[in-house]
């Protein structure tokens, strides 16, 4: 049963990733990196 849960979670993730596409992934990656850089700069 746990293998089915993992498989279903993986399928859900793959469907979600396919919806946003590579550009959505890049956008959120850059957005996260910008927030980390701002936090570093503020607390430096």
Backbone bond lengths (Angstrom), bond angles and torsions (degrees), N, CA, C in turn:
res aa  C-N    CA-C-N  psi(-1)  N-CA   C-N-CA  omega(-1)  CA-C   N-CA-C  phi
1 X - - - 1.457 - - 1.529 110.95 -
2 X 1.325 117.57 -37.03 1.455 118.49 179.04 1.519 111.81 -65.04
3 X 1.334 117.33 -34.16 1.460 119.44 178.42 1.528 110.60 -64.96
4 X 1.333 116.87 -34.06 1.461 120.08 177.21 1.522 110.51 -67.99
5 X 1.343 117.01 -39.11 1.461 120.00 178.74 1.518 110.52 -64.91
6 X 1.326 116.93 -43.47 1.460 119.81 179.10 1.521 110.51 -63.80
7 X 1.316 116.22 -41.88 1.460 119.96 179.77 1.523 110.43 -63.22
8 X 1.314 117.13 -43.73 1.460 119.15 -179.06 1.529 110.71 -66.07
9 X 1.333 117.85 -37.65 1.466 120.08 177.08 1.522 110.14 -65.13
10 X 1.328 116.39 -39.98 1.463 120.12 178.68 1.520 110.31 -64.88
11 X 1.326 116.64 -42.44 1.468 119.87 178.75 1.520 110.89 -63.32
12 X 1.327 116.16 -41.38 1.467 119.86 178.60 1.520 110.40 -61.66
13 X 1.350 116.53 -43.97 1.459 120.45 179.50 1.526 110.93 -62.48
14 X 1.328 116.86 -43.68 1.468 119.86 -178.94 1.523 111.61 -64.70
15 X 1.331 117.09 -38.61 1.468 119.61 177.07 1.526 110.33 -65.15
16 X 1.342 116.44 -41.12 1.463 121.04 179.04 1.519 110.49 -64.35
17 X 1.333 116.17 -44.23 1.458 120.53 -179.63 1.529 110.75 -63.81
18 X 1.313 116.88 -39.65 1.463 120.33 179.03 1.528 110.79 -64.80
19 X 1.329 116.97 -33.39 1.467 119.77 -179.77 1.524 111.02 -68.36
20 X 1.328 117.79 -46.37 1.465 118.68 -176.93 1.521 111.62 -78.64
21 X 1.320 115.80 -27.65 1.462 119.50 177.99 1.517 112.52 75.46
22 X 1.290 114.55 178.45 1.467 120.49 -176.02 1.520 111.42 -69.05
23 X 1.327 117.36 -33.11 1.466 119.20 -178.47 1.518 111.77 -70.80
24 X 1.321 116.42 -33.63 1.461 119.34 174.70 1.511 110.91 -65.21
25 X 1.334 116.34 -40.95 1.459 120.89 177.91 1.531 110.66 -62.06
26 X 1.327 116.59 -45.68 1.464 120.81 179.92 1.527 110.29 -62.90
27 X 1.329 116.96 -41.50 1.465 120.56 179.59 1.527 111.33 -58.97
28 X 1.343 116.68 -48.64 1.453 119.06 -177.96 1.524 111.94 -71.21
29 X 1.324 117.76 -30.12 1.460 120.80 175.49 1.522 110.55 -64.47
30 X 1.326 116.41 -47.96 1.465 120.75 179.54 1.523 110.65 -64.98
31 X 1.319 116.41 -40.32 1.464 120.59 178.86 1.525 110.45 -60.47
32 X 1.326 116.88 -44.20 1.460 121.03 178.41 1.518 111.92 -63.98
33 X 1.317 116.82 -41.37 1.460 120.02 179.24 1.525 111.57 -65.65
34 X 1.328 116.77 -36.92 1.464 120.32 177.35 1.520 110.32 -64.02
35 X 1.338 117.65 -43.03 1.460 120.73 178.21 1.527 111.24 -62.81
36 X 1.323 117.19 -40.60 1.464 120.13 177.26 1.518 111.34 -63.64
37 X 1.329 117.22 -40.71 1.463 121.23 179.07 1.529 110.55 -65.83
38 X 1.323 116.92 -41.60 1.476 119.65 178.11 1.519 111.19 -64.11
39 X 1.337 116.58 -42.21 1.457 119.57 177.96 1.507 112.02 -63.12
40 X 1.310 117.07 -39.57 1.472 121.14 177.52 1.523 110.42 -64.37
41 X 1.331 116.43 -43.14 1.453 120.48 -178.73 1.529 112.05 -66.50
42 X 1.342 117.02 -38.45 1.461 120.94 -178.91 1.528 111.40 -68.34
43 X 1.338 116.85 -41.41 1.466 120.39 -175.44 1.514 113.59 -92.67
44 X 1.322 117.34 3.54 1.462 120.63 -178.98 1.501 112.31 -69.01
